[in-house]
Structure formats: C-alpha cells, structure tokens
C-alpha cells in the first residue's frame, strides 16, 4: 500500500465533493422528503437536512484542520437552505473555504495526532480521510432518497 500524501488526500476530498455535488444537484425533487424506512439520526434526514449538514460541516472541518496546522480558519455559520439550488451555491462556497485550508496541509503534518472532541483520537490524515468519506456517505444518502 502506498503512503498517502497531502496531494492524494486533497484529490480524494475533491473527488468525493464532486460525487456529492452531482447528487445534490438532483435533490430538488426530494428536498423535504424523509426516507420511507424512517431510521434514526442522520439516516432519517431529508435532502434539505443533509445539505444543511454538509454545508456547515465543511466549515466545521475547515476550522478544526486550520487550528491543527496554525492556518486561518473559516468562520462557522448555521445553514438554512431553502432549495437544492441554494444548497449547491452555499456548498460550493463552504467547500472552497475548506479547500483553502486543506491546501495548506503538508505531507509532514498528516501523521500529526489530534484529539478531536467528536471523532476521538485521530491523525490529521485520518481527519482528512473522514472528510472525503463524509461527502461520499451523504452523496449515497441523497441518491437513496431519490430511489
């Protein structure tokens, strides 16, 4: 297995972001529809709730990564998105803020230990992997909502 680099992790995040955005652009028809099976927590979210979560999570992850590497952090903001078009626009903005921070990550920082309040003990590289997974996981959720 090849060791990950900051560039390869950035590419993973970008690819997962693109997959998420492709699903988000199709979410208008199910914007306020909840999954028929119900579920608990995030599994029970509508497309709107997923979109608001991801747009805000970009800022959350960006702020945490910035703090770890000593970079300028994006300002946190609560998201209320009225439509899929609003979500596409706002998520594009919040992803750009996240990507700006991630662009400052160096290979030598990937192994840095972080004791994250929600994610526990991780490395910076692990947190970046979670960012990519997070996008892909919620892309799959949006796809499932469309049936």
CORMO-V740708 format. One record per backbone hydrogen bond with DSSP energy under -1.0 kcal/mol. NH is the residue of the N-H (numbers start at 1). CO is the residue of the C=O. If there is no record, write none. Layout:
# CORMO-V740708
{{NH;CO} {NH;CO}}
This chain:
# CORMO-V740708
{{9;5} {10;6} {11;7} {12;8} {13;9} {14;10} {15;11} {16;12} {17;13} {18;14} {19;15} {20;16} {21;17} {22;18} {23;19} {24;20} {25;21} {26;23} {27;24} {30;27} {31;28} {33;30} {38;35} {43;40} {44;41} {45;42} {47;30} {48;31} {50;46} {51;47} {52;48} {53;49} {54;50} {55;51} {56;52} {57;53} {58;54} {60;56} {61;57} {62;58} {63;59} {64;60} {65;61} {66;62} {67;63} {68;64} {69;65} {70;66} {71;66} {87;83} {88;84} {89;85} {90;86} {91;87} {92;88} {93;89} {94;90} {95;91} {96;92} {97;93} {98;94} {99;95} {100;96} {101;97} {102;98} {103;99} {104;101} {105;102} {109;106} {110;107} {112;109} {114;122} {116;120} {120;116} {122;114} {124;112} {125;110} {127;123} {128;124} {129;125} {130;126} {131;127} {132;128} {133;129} {134;130} {135;131} {136;132} {137;133} {138;134} {139;135} {140;136} {141;137} {142;138} {143;139} {144;140} {145;141} {146;142}}
